[in-house]
Amino acid sequence: EVFANAAKYIRTNGWTQGRFGDVGEPVCLLGALRAGAGRNPSYPFPDPIEDEEDQKIANVYLEASALAYLKCPGNDLVNWNDSCLRTEAEVLTFLDELAAT
C-alpha cells in the first residue's frame, strides 16, 4: 500500500531530484515513500527509530533499497533516484513493481 501511495503522490505532485520535496510539491523517491506512509515528505528518515510508524518506514526503505540495488548494484535509493539519467517514468515503474510484490 505504501508503494502504491508513493506512486500516486508522484503522479499527483511530480518528481524531483536532489531534495526530499515538501507537502504538495514534487518529491524525490524517499520523499514519496514517506508521503506514501502518511508522513511529511520533507523530513529525512528518523534516527533513532522512535515508534511503530518509524519502523514501518524503515522497513519500506529496506525493501525499496534491496530492489534498487538489484537493478543497479552499488546504488542506494538516494543515488538511484538522483542519477542524472533517471526519469520520472523509471521511478514510477520502480514503485509500481514494488506495489505489485
N, C-alpha and C positions, 0 to 999 in steps of 0.2 A: 504494500500500500504506500509506503514512504517513497519508493522509487517512482511509482505512477504519479503520485502527488508532486514530486520534484519535476518530472517531465511536464506536467500540466502547468506548474509555476513558470517554467521557462517559456512554454508556448504562450502563456498569457503576458508575461512581463519582459521577456527577452533574456539573452545570454550575454555574458561578458567574460573578459579575461583580466587577470592581474589584480582583482579585488573581489571581495565577497558580494558586494551589492547591498542594497537595503530594501526594506519593505516597499513593494510596488515598483521597484527598479529592476533593470537587468541584473542577473546574478551569475556567478561562476558555478561550477558543478558543486562545490562544497556549500555555497550559499543555498543552492537549490535543494540539496539534501537536508539542510537544516530547516528550510521552509517546508519541505515535504513531511518533516517530522513535527510540524506545527510550532517551530521555534523561529525567532527572529533571524533572518539570513545573514545579518551583518556581523554577528558575534562569532568569533572563532570557536573551535572545539574547546569544551570546558576541561580544565585541568586544575585540580583533580576532579574526577567524576564524583558528583555530589548526590545524585538521586537516580531513580529508575529511568527518568527521561534522558538524562545524560548517558546512561548505559545503553539505552536504545539507540541513541545517535552514534555512540562508539561502535556498536555492532553494525550499523548501517555503513559507516565509514570503512570498517574492516572488510565487509562483503564487497563493497564497491572497489576498494583498493586491490583486492585479490583479482577481480576481473580486469582492472586497468593494467595490472602487472602482467597478466596473461596476454593481453592484447599488445602490450608494448613493454617488454622486460626492462627493468631498471627505472621505470617511472612510477611515481606516486600519483595520487589524484591531482594534486596541485600542478605538477609538471605536465601531466597528461592533458589537463584542461587548458593550461597556458601555452602549450606548444604553438608556435607561430603558424603551423599548418592545420591546426584543429579548426573544425567548423561547428556551428550550432547543430547542424544536422547530425554530425557524428556524436555529439553529446546526447542528443535526444535518442538516437538509436541505442547508445550505451545504456541509458536509463530505461528504455523500453525493454531491452534484453534482460536487465536486472529485474524489472517488474514481472517479467514472464517466468522467472525461476521460482 
